[in-house]
Amino acid sequence: MPGNSITALAGLAGALALAAGATMAAAHPPAAERAAVPAAPDDEILAPPPTFKAGGVTVDEHLGGRVPLDAKFRTQDGAVVTLGDVLRGELPAILTFNYSDCPMLCSVQLNGLTAALPAVGQPGPSPVASATLPSATAQDAARDVVFRVGRQFRIVTIDLEPTESLDKARAMRKRYIERLPEDQRAAAETGWTFLVAAMPGDDSAIRRVADAVGFRYAYIKERAEWAHPAALIMMTATGVVTRYLYGIEYDPAVMRESIYKAGVAEPASAVGFMLRCYHYDPGANNHARAGVMALRIAAAGFAALLAAALAFLHFLRRAKRLPAAPHGAS
């Protein structure tokens, strides 16, 4: 009897192990099968899986493109303006797209921008290539120049969240202006404008500007977040795109050159590596979680059956060791 029980138990364990192995094989291909897939070259960018919802989040560079100057917004103070009103004058501009509840990238990007602005605002060599200029112009190029927001250029931040409140926009703007040196804050108050949707919930103007400069973003409903790239878009005073700066850290020398070239409407090649703000959950829309749950259930069931079988075997062994009762004894 015990031998038969042990044989049955072994058969049950083997069946469960095969079932668990089949489930695991469905979730994770065998090593030999994975090894058969050729490795991608180092310079190849693999396509995202079908469950990746931010595949279109990128920047399509539109050098020479012009933003819609008639697009209407509200400033952080509630004034209804057009983008042309904000850009009016002779100053080039840096355009950014951000929002206050961004989980990470917006604050990191704007921290990087405000970290570079103090150095850009200090006297430094002009970006003009003096070696190719006439002597008089070369002398001017050799002079130290400064680039300060509100004086030599402006910054326009368009809020991606169409329901963003003015209070949040003001608080966000104040936080970054306060990171600048004290002697640069007054000018920045006039030269850094935060724009929100003209009508709360209406993102049409935001989309128009983003499309004009090739800024591709998407709303991720499951997380109530905006997936978006990080880019500084340099523009002339008339809203013509001259350069894209990617990343979260900005070389002051590159910033100075980019501002200067935007001021003279000279296009330039993009600089940096593009980053995207998007939380990707690989198990949110596939069967990985179901496979893990099946493995857990199978393991728990096997443990329960094993415990029951061991208890039964222990009972049989104890019964076998008990002495037989004497004849006539009750």
N, C-alpha and C positions, 0 to 999 in steps of 0.2 A: 504493500500500500504506500509506504513512504517513497519507494522508488518510483512508482507510477506518478505520485504527486510531484516529485522533483522533475520528472521528465515533462509533465504537463506544464509546470512552471517555467522550465527552460524554453519550451515551445512558445509560451505566451510572451516571454521576454524577447525572444527572437522576432516574433511578429511585431511587437511594439517598436523594437529597434529598427526594423525595416520600414515601418510606417513613419517613424520620426526621421529616418534618413531620407525617405522620399520627399517629406515636407521640406527638409532642409535643402535638398537638391533643387527643389522648385524655387526656393528663395535665393540660393547661392549656387551657381553652377560649379561642378567639380573643378579641382585645380587643373587637371589635364585639359578640360574644355576651355578654361580661361587662358591657359598657356597657348592654345591653338590660335587665339585671336592675335594678330600681329600688333605689336606696340606702335602707338602713334608717334610720328616724328616730334622732336622737341618743339619745333616751330609751328605745329599744327594745332589749331584751336578746335576742339571737339564740339559738335553740336550739342546743345542742352537737351535733356530728356523731354518727352512730351508733357510731363507734369510741371516743367519749369515755365511759369507764367510771365516771366519778365524777359523773354527772349528778344523782344523788340525794344527793350530799354537801352538806348545807345544815343550817339550823336552822329547825324549825317551832316558833315560840314558844308555850310553854304557860304563860302567866302564870296564877298561881293553882294550877298543877299541883303535886303533891306527889311527892317521890322515895320509892321503896320503902325504908322504914327497916329492913326485915328483910333486905335484900340483904347477903350475907356476902362479906367480903374478908379479906385479910391486910394489916396495916400494914407499913411499911418495915422494922420490927423483927421481923416474923414472927408477930405476935399475930393470932389469928383474931377478927374483930370484925364487928358489923353496922354499917350506915351510921348507924343510930340511936344506937349506942354512941359513934360519933365526933362526932355532932352534939349529944350530951346536954349540957344546960346552957341558958343563956339567950343565948348569943352567936349573931348571924347568921353566915352563911357565904358564902364565894365558892367555887363549884365550877368546876374546870377538868378538861379531858380532854387528856392528853398521853402521850408515851412517849419513852423514852430515845434510841432510834435514829432518831427523826424527822429527816429530812434537813435541815429548815430551820425550819419554822413554829413548832414547839413551843418551841425555844430562843428564837426571836425574841419570841414571845408572853410567855414567862415572864420574859425579860429586861425587856420593857416593864412587866410587873406589878411586878417587884422594883425597877424604876427609879421607879415611882410611890409605892411603899409608904413610903419615908423621908419624903416630903413629907406624905403622909396621916398619918403618925405624929407630925408636929410640931404644936404648938398652933395652932389656927386657928378662925375663926368657926364656930359651930354651923350646920348646914344648916337649922335650923328657921326658918321665915319669921316673924320676930318681929313684923312689922307687923300681923299678923292675930291676935296672941295677947294675952291679958290682960297687964296690966303686970308682974305677978310672974313669969309664964312668959316674958315678953319679956326680963326681966332675966337669966333663966337662959340664954335663947337667945343673948344677947349675949356670954356668957362664951366664952373660948377652950376648945376641946375637942380631944382627940387620938383617933385611931383606929389602934390598933396591933394587928397580928396576934398572937393569943394573949391579948390583954387585952380589946379591944372587939369583935373578930370573929375568925373562924378561916378557914383556907383548906383545902379538901379537893381533892386532885389524884388523879383516877382514871386509872390506867394503861390505855391502849387495848390494849396488847400482852398477851394472856392468858398468854404464856410468859415474861413479864418476870421476871428474877431479883431477889431481894431486894437483892443487892449493887448492881445497877444502880439500883434504886429509891432506895436509901440514898445512893448517890453523886450521883444527880440532885437529891435533896432538899437534900443538904449544899451542893452547888454554888450553889443559889439562895439559901439562907439566908445563906451567907457574903457575898452581895452586899448584904445589909442592913447598916445602921449597927451597930456593935458593941453599943450599948446596947439594940438591939431584937432581937438574935439569941436570947437566952435565952428570951424570951417566944415567939418564932417557933418554937423547938424544940418547944414544947408545943402551939402553935396551928396548925401547918401539917402536915397528915398526908397521906402518899402511900399510896394503896391499890392493891394488885395482886390478881389473881384468887385466890380462896380455894384453888382447886385449879389448879395450873399447866395451862394449855391450855383451861380452862373459862371461856368468856367470857359465860356466861349472866347473871351479876350485873352485869357491865359493860353489857351490852345493856339490861337492865331499867332501869337508872338513865338511860342515854342516851335510851331511848325515852320515859321519863317526862318528861324535860325537852326533848324534840324535837331532840336532837343526833344528826344523821344522818352516819354514817361508813361506809367500805367498805375492804375489804382488796384491794390490787392485787397479785395473785399474781406477775405477771411481774417486778415490782420488789421484792417482799417488803416493801411499805410500806403504811401506813394512810393513806388519803385522808380528810381530816377538816377541818372548819371551825375557826376560832379564835374562841372566845367565853368570856367570864367570865359565869357564871350566878349571880346573887345570890339567896340563899335565907334564909328565916327560920330560927330555931333549931329549928323543927319540920319543916324541909325543904320549905317552900312557896316556889315560884319567884316572885320579885318584879321581876326586871329582867334584861335581857341587855345586856352591854357587848361590842361587837365591835371587832376590829382588833388592833393590836400596840402602840399607844401609848394611855395612859389619863390623862385630865386629872385631877389630884388633887382638884379641886373636885367633879367628877362622881363620883369614887370615894367621897369623903366623903358626898355626898348619897345615893349608892346604898347604902352601908353603913348609914347612918342609917335610910333607908326600909325596908331589909330588917329592921332591928331593931324597927321598929314595924309590920311586916307591911303596908306600903303599896306597892302595885304602881306601877310607873313605866314609861314608854315606853323602848324600846331606844335605845341610843346607839352611833354608829359605823357603819363599813362592814364587812361580813363578808368575810373572806379564807378561802381554802381551800388546804390543802396537798395538791397533786397534781401529779406530773410527767406532762404530756401529750405523748406522742410521736405526731404526726399520721401518721407513716408506718409505725407498728407493725402496723396491721391493715388496710391498704388496698393499692392497686396502685401507689402513687407510687414505691416503691422499684423495683418491676419495670419501670416506665416509664423510670426513670433508667438502670437497667441495660441495657435494650434500646437506649437512645440511645447509651450508651457502647460497646456491642458494635457497633452500626451504624457509629459514627464510626471505631472501630478497623479494622473491615473495609474501610471506604471508603479509609482512609489506606493500608492494605496494598495494595489493588487499584490505587490511584493510583500508588504507588511502583513496582509491577511494570510498569504500563503505561508510565510514563516511562522506565524502564530498557529496555523493549523498543523504544520509539521511538528512544532514544539508540543502541541497537545497529543499528537499520535505517539511521540516518543515517550512522554510521561505515562500514557496509558499502557504502553508495552512493558515498562519497567515495574508496574504495580504487581505484587504477588497475587496468585490466584487464591480465592477464598476456600477454606477447608470444606470437605464434603459435609453436608448437613448443617453448615453454618449459614445463617441468613444475613 
